Every structure is written in C-alpha cells, then in structure tokens.
Amino acid sequence: MTSDTVVVPITAIEEHHLAKLVDDFLELLVTSRDVGDPAIDRLAPNPYPDDPASAAGFAESTREDLLDRRLSDARLMRAALRELPEGGDGLEEAEALLTRELSVPAADLDSWLRTLTAIRLVIAARLGITSDEETGTDGRHDVYDWLGYRLEVLIQAADDADGRR
C-alpha cells in the first residue's frame, strides 16, 4: 500500500457483481432523471419539503449538476473494475473466489465512496428500506448489506492507509 492508493481485497465474482451494479446505476442515471422516481429523488433529495417554490428553484439550479457528478463518479469507478470472460458464465469456483488486490487511487476514493453509497440509496429506495436496521427475507436485502460491507472495507482501508502516512 502506498500513500497515494488504497488497496482492498476483492474476489473475481464480487468484482463482477459490483461492476454489474455500477453498470445498472449508470443506466439509471442516463435514462431516468424523472422527478418522482423514488430512487432518483433519493439521490437528489428535496431540502425544502414544505416550500414547493424553494424546492423547485433548488432542484432547477442543482439537480442536474448533482446527478451529472454522480454519473462521473460512477464512470470513474466502473473503469477500474475488471470484466470477467463471457460475463462469468462457466467460471469455475476456484476462479470465482480468486482474490486480487484492487488499488483505488486516493484521488478517486471520494468518487468510490459516493458511488457505493448512491447505489445503496437506489436499492434502499426500490426495496423501501429506510434504515440499516431493517432486514428482510427478500434476498435483495443481501445485496444492500453486501454493498454496506464493501463500503466499510473501503473506509477501513482508507483509514489504515491514512494512518501509515
């Protein structure tokens, strides 16, 4: 680990799934910026729920910029994630569980953190999750929890790297 990178372990199959989630997030940001989509609204929240005029003015002046920044962050993160051959089809278990050290440049760390958090917000909006304490029997909650774990691993690695500087 160097002072200008944060290194986190990731298995091939985790990286594949993370890349797919980022791809889905990118598609959402490109195709659906509608006000009223709970996922998009969660990414660009209304700071004035009791003042429609102020809310409209704020949204008009900031919403697109905020969503564009989220798009830029996600593209940067996606570029660092490897593709699996043939989308992972036919991948042997040993290959799927092969761990590599994923290096995140310190300059890109905030983009990664924002993107992981944003994807969790989208999933939370789609599943109706309003707090981390909510657990469901629906397997999709597992993806939400796993993203929280990946976020925690990245934060811990960043803290460790910062402590070594």
CYANA upper distance limits for C-alpha pairs under 8 A (distance plus 0.5 A):
  1 MET  CA      5 THR  CA      7.01
  1 MET  CA      6 VAL  CA      7.06
  1 MET  CA      7 VAL  CA      6.71
  1 MET  CA    161 ALA  CA      7.57
  2 THR  CA      6 VAL  CA      7.87
  2 THR  CA    161 ALA  CA      7.92
  3 SER  CA    106 ALA  CA      8.31
  3 SER  CA    161 ALA  CA      6.85
  3 SER  CA    162 ASP  CA      7.77
  3 SER  CA    164 ARG  CA      7.93
  3 SER  CA    165 ARG  CA      6.42
  4 ASP  CA    105 PRO  CA      6.45
  4 ASP  CA    106 ALA  CA      5.60
  4 ASP  CA    107 ALA  CA      8.13
  5 THR  CA    103 SER  CA      6.60
  5 THR  CA    104 VAL  CA      5.93
  5 THR  CA    105 PRO  CA      4.74
  5 THR  CA    106 ALA  CA      5.34
  5 THR  CA    161 ALA  CA      8.31
  6 VAL  CA    103 SER  CA      6.17
  6 VAL  CA    104 VAL  CA      5.56
  6 VAL  CA    105 PRO  CA      6.71
  6 VAL  CA    106 ALA  CA      6.72
  6 VAL  CA    109 LEU  CA      8.29
  6 VAL  CA    154 LEU  CA      8.29
  6 VAL  CA    157 ALA  CA      6.63
  6 VAL  CA    158 ALA  CA      6.16
  6 VAL  CA    161 ALA  CA      6.85
  7 VAL  CA    101 GLU  CA      6.53
  7 VAL  CA    102 LEU  CA      5.97
  7 VAL  CA    103 SER  CA      4.97
  7 VAL  CA    104 VAL  CA      6.65
  7 VAL  CA    157 ALA  CA      7.05
  8 VAL  CA    101 GLU  CA      6.08
  8 VAL  CA    102 LEU  CA      5.75
  8 VAL  CA    103 SER  CA      7.11
  8 VAL  CA    104 VAL  CA      8.47
  8 VAL  CA    153 VAL  CA      7.60
  8 VAL  CA    154 LEU  CA      6.98
  8 VAL  CA    157 ALA  CA      6.96
  9 PRO  CA     99 THR  CA      6.76
  9 PRO  CA    100 ARG  CA      6.15
  9 PRO  CA    101 GLU  CA      5.11
  9 PRO  CA    102 LEU  CA      6.44
 10 ILE  CA     14 GLU  CA      6.76
 10 ILE  CA     15 GLU  CA      6.83
 10 ILE  CA     99 THR  CA      5.83
 10 ILE  CA    100 ARG  CA      6.15
 10 ILE  CA    101 GLU  CA      6.96
 10 ILE  CA    102 LEU  CA      7.10
 11 THR  CA     15 GLU  CA      6.65
 11 THR  CA     96 ALA  CA      7.15
 11 THR  CA     97 LEU  CA      5.71
 11 THR  CA     98 LEU  CA      5.78
 11 THR  CA     99 THR  CA      4.59
 11 THR  CA    100 ARG  CA      6.75
 12 ALA  CA     16 HIS  CA      6.68
 12 ALA  CA     84 LEU  CA      8.05
 12 ALA  CA     95 GLU  CA      7.52
 12 ALA  CA     96 ALA  CA      5.58
 12 ALA  CA     97 LEU  CA      6.53
 12 ALA  CA     98 LEU  CA      6.26
 12 ALA  CA     99 THR  CA      6.80
 12 ALA  CA    100 ARG  CA      7.99
 13 ILE  CA     17 HIS  CA      6.72
 13 ILE  CA     88 GLY  CA      8.08
 13 ILE  CA     96 ALA  CA      5.36
 13 ILE  CA     97 LEU  CA      7.01
 14 GLU  CA     18 LEU  CA      6.49
 15 GLU  CA     19 ALA  CA      6.51
 15 GLU  CA     81 LEU  CA      7.02
 15 GLU  CA     82 ARG  CA      7.46
 16 HIS  CA     20 LYS  CA      6.80
 16 HIS  CA     81 LEU  CA      8.34
 16 HIS  CA     82 ARG  CA      7.75
 16 HIS  CA     83 GLU  CA      7.00
 16 HIS  CA     84 LEU  CA      6.87
 16 HIS  CA     87 GLY  CA      8.18
 16 HIS  CA     88 GLY  CA      7.89
 17 HIS  CA     21 LEU  CA      6.74
 18 LEU  CA     22 VAL  CA      6.71
 19 ALA  CA     23 ASP  CA      6.59
 19 ALA  CA     78 ARG  CA      6.70
 19 ALA  CA     81 LEU  CA      6.59
 19 ALA  CA     82 ARG  CA      8.14
 19 ALA  CA     83 GLU  CA      8.20
 20 LYS  CA     24 ASP  CA      6.69
 21 LEU  CA     25 PHE  CA      6.64
 21 LEU  CA    119 ILE  CA      8.05
 22 VAL  CA     26 LEU  CA      6.58
 22 VAL  CA     74 ALA  CA      7.01
 22 VAL  CA     77 MET  CA      8.43
 22 VAL  CA     78 ARG  CA      6.81
 22 VAL  CA    119 ILE  CA      8.05
 23 ASP  CA     27 GLU  CA      6.75
 23 ASP  CA     78 ARG  CA      7.91
 24 ASP  CA     28 LEU  CA      6.77
 25 PHE  CA     29 LEU  CA      6.78
 25 PHE  CA     74 ALA  CA      8.20
 25 PHE  CA    119 ILE  CA      7.05
 26 LEU  CA     30 VAL  CA      6.70
 26 LEU  CA     71 LEU  CA      6.83
 26 LEU  CA     74 ALA  CA      7.13
 26 LEU  CA     75 ARG  CA      7.86
 27 GLU  CA     31 THR  CA      6.43
 27 GLU  CA     32 SER  CA      8.50
 28 LEU  CA     32 SER  CA      5.85
 28 LEU  CA     33 ARG  CA      8.21
 29 LEU  CA     33 ARG  CA      6.90
 29 LEU  CA     40 ILE  CA      8.44
 29 LEU  CA     67 LEU  CA      7.43
 29 LEU  CA     70 ARG  CA      8.46
 29 LEU  CA     71 LEU  CA      6.84
 30 VAL  CA     71 LEU  CA      8.35
 32 SER  CA     37 ASP  CA      8.36
 32 SER  CA     40 ILE  CA      8.10
 33 ARG  CA     37 ASP  CA      8.12
 33 ARG  CA     40 ILE  CA      6.80
 34 ASP  CA     40 ILE  CA      7.70
 35 VAL  CA     40 ILE  CA      7.70
 35 VAL  CA     41 ASP  CA      6.98
 36 GLY  CA     40 ILE  CA      8.18
 36 GLY  CA     41 ASP  CA      7.00
 37 ASP  CA     41 ASP  CA      6.46
 38 PRO  CA     42 ARG  CA      6.50
 38 PRO  CA    125 ALA  CA      6.41
 38 PRO  CA    126 ARG  CA      7.88
 39 ALA  CA     43 LEU  CA      7.02
 39 ALA  CA    121 LEU  CA      7.55
 39 ALA  CA    122 VAL  CA      5.20
 39 ALA  CA    123 ILE  CA      8.10
 39 ALA  CA    125 ALA  CA      5.64
 39 ALA  CA    126 ARG  CA      7.03
 40 ILE  CA     44 ALA  CA      6.84
 40 ILE  CA    122 VAL  CA      7.81
 41 ASP  CA     45 PRO  CA      5.81
 41 ASP  CA     46 ASN  CA      8.03
 42 ARG  CA    121 LEU  CA      6.98
 42 ARG  CA    122 VAL  CA      7.52
 42 ARG  CA    125 ALA  CA      7.42
 43 LEU  CA     67 LEU  CA      8.01
 43 LEU  CA    118 ALA  CA      6.99
 43 LEU  CA    121 LEU  CA      7.46
 43 LEU  CA    122 VAL  CA      7.92
 44 ALA  CA     63 ARG  CA      6.59
 44 ALA  CA     66 LEU  CA      7.39
 44 ALA  CA     67 LEU  CA      7.72
 46 ASN  CA     55 ALA  CA      6.57
 46 ASN  CA     59 ALA  CA      7.90
 47 PRO  CA     55 ALA  CA      7.22
 48 TYR  CA     52 PRO  CA      7.52
 48 TYR  CA     54 SER  CA      6.83
 48 TYR  CA     55 ALA  CA      5.54
 49 PRO  CA     55 ALA  CA      7.32
 51 ASP  CA     55 ALA  CA      6.57
 52 PRO  CA     56 ALA  CA      6.51
 53 ALA  CA     57 GLY  CA      6.74
 54 SER  CA     58 PHE  CA      6.51
 55 ALA  CA     59 ALA  CA      6.53
 56 ALA  CA     60 GLU  CA      6.49
 57 GLY  CA     61 SER  CA      6.74
 58 PHE  CA     62 THR  CA      6.49
 58 PHE  CA     63 ARG  CA      8.03
 59 ALA  CA     63 ARG  CA      5.31
 59 ALA  CA     64 GLU  CA      8.42
 60 GLU  CA     64 GLU  CA      8.17
 61 SER  CA     65 ASP  CA      8.47
 62 THR  CA     66 LEU  CA      6.58
 63 ARG  CA     67 LEU  CA      6.71
 64 GLU  CA     68 ASP  CA      6.42
 65 ASP  CA     69 ARG  CA      6.64
 66 LEU  CA     70 ARG  CA      6.82
 67 LEU  CA     71 LEU  CA      6.66
 68 ASP  CA     72 SER  CA      6.69
 69 ARG  CA     73 ASP  CA      6.59
 70 ARG  CA     74 ALA  CA      6.62
 70 ARG  CA    114 ARG  CA      8.03
 70 ARG  CA    115 THR  CA      7.30
 70 ARG  CA    118 ALA  CA      8.39
 71 LEU  CA     75 ARG  CA      6.68
 72 SER  CA     76 LEU  CA      6.76
 73 ASP  CA     77 MET  CA      6.82
 73 ASP  CA    111 SER  CA      5.18
 73 ASP  CA    112 TRP  CA      7.36
 73 ASP  CA    114 ARG  CA      7.83
 73 ASP  CA    115 THR  CA      6.77
 74 ALA  CA     78 ARG  CA      6.49
 74 ALA  CA    111 SER  CA      7.65
 74 ALA  CA    112 TRP  CA      7.90
 74 ALA  CA    115 THR  CA      6.12
 75 ARG  CA     79 ALA  CA      6.66
 76 LEU  CA     80 ALA  CA      7.47
 76 LEU  CA    108 ASP  CA      8.11
 76 LEU  CA    111 SER  CA      7.83
 77 MET  CA     81 LEU  CA      7.47
 77 MET  CA    108 ASP  CA      8.35
 77 MET  CA    111 SER  CA      7.52
 77 MET  CA    112 TRP  CA      6.32
 77 MET  CA    115 THR  CA      8.13
 80 ALA  CA    104 VAL  CA      8.43
 83 GLU  CA     87 GLY  CA      7.63
 84 LEU  CA     88 GLY  CA      5.66
 85 PRO  CA     89 ASP  CA      8.10
 91 LEU  CA     95 GLU  CA      6.76
 91 LEU  CA     96 ALA  CA      6.70
 92 GLU  CA     96 ALA  CA      6.69
 93 GLU  CA     97 LEU  CA      6.66
 94 ALA  CA     98 LEU  CA      6.65
104 VAL  CA    108 ASP  CA      6.98
104 VAL  CA    109 LEU  CA      6.89
105 PRO  CA    109 LEU  CA      6.92
108 ASP  CA    112 TRP  CA      6.93
109 LEU  CA    113 LEU  CA      6.71
110 ASP  CA    114 ARG  CA      6.49
111 SER  CA    115 THR  CA      6.52
112 TRP  CA    116 LEU  CA      6.62
113 LEU  CA    117 THR  CA      6.62
113 LEU  CA    151 LEU  CA      7.22
113 LEU  CA    154 LEU  CA      8.29
113 LEU  CA    155 ILE  CA      8.48
114 ARG  CA    118 ALA  CA      6.45
115 THR  CA    119 ILE  CA      6.61
116 LEU  CA    120 ARG  CA      6.81
116 LEU  CA    147 LEU  CA      7.21
116 LEU  CA    148 GLY  CA      8.50
116 LEU  CA    151 LEU  CA      6.92
117 THR  CA    121 LEU  CA      6.74
117 THR  CA    148 GLY  CA      8.47
117 THR  CA    151 LEU  CA      8.00
118 ALA  CA    122 VAL  CA      6.78
119 ILE  CA    123 ILE  CA      6.76
120 ARG  CA    124 ALA  CA      6.47
120 ARG  CA    144 TYR  CA      6.33
120 ARG  CA    147 LEU  CA      7.12
120 ARG  CA    148 GLY  CA      7.95
121 LEU  CA    125 ALA  CA      6.58
122 VAL  CA    126 ARG  CA      6.72
123 ILE  CA    127 LEU  CA      6.57
123 ILE  CA    144 TYR  CA      6.98
124 ALA  CA    128 GLY  CA      6.14
124 ALA  CA    129 ILE  CA      5.05
124 ALA  CA    130 THR  CA      7.31
124 ALA  CA    144 TYR  CA      7.73
125 ALA  CA    129 ILE  CA      6.85
125 ALA  CA    130 THR  CA      8.38
127 LEU  CA    140 ARG  CA      8.45
127 LEU  CA    141 HIS  CA      8.26
129 ILE  CA    134 GLU  CA      7.03
130 THR  CA    134 GLU  CA      7.86
135 THR  CA    141 HIS  CA      7.32
136 GLY  CA    141 HIS  CA      6.59
137 THR  CA    141 HIS  CA      7.98
138 ASP  CA    142 ASP  CA      8.30
139 GLY  CA    143 VAL  CA      7.86
140 ARG  CA    144 TYR  CA      7.34
141 HIS  CA    145 ASP  CA      6.75
142 ASP  CA    146 TRP  CA      6.46
143 VAL  CA    147 LEU  CA      6.64
144 TYR  CA    148 GLY  CA      6.92
145 ASP  CA    149 TYR  CA      6.80
146 TRP  CA    150 ARG  CA      6.74
147 LEU  CA    151 LEU  CA      6.57
148 GLY  CA    152 GLU  CA      6.64
149 TYR  CA    153 VAL  CA      6.66
150 ARG  CA    154 LEU  CA      6.69
151 LEU  CA    155 ILE  CA      6.69
152 GLU  CA    156 GLN  CA      6.56
153 VAL  CA    157 ALA  CA      6.60
154 LEU  CA    158 ALA  CA      6.63
155 ILE  CA    159 ASP  CA      6.63
156 GLN  CA    160 ASP  CA      6.58
157 ALA  CA    161 ALA  CA      6.58
158 ALA  CA    162 ASP  CA      6.51
159 ASP  CA    163 GLY  CA      6.64
160 ASP  CA    164 ARG  CA      7.00
161 ALA  CA    165 ARG  CA      7.13
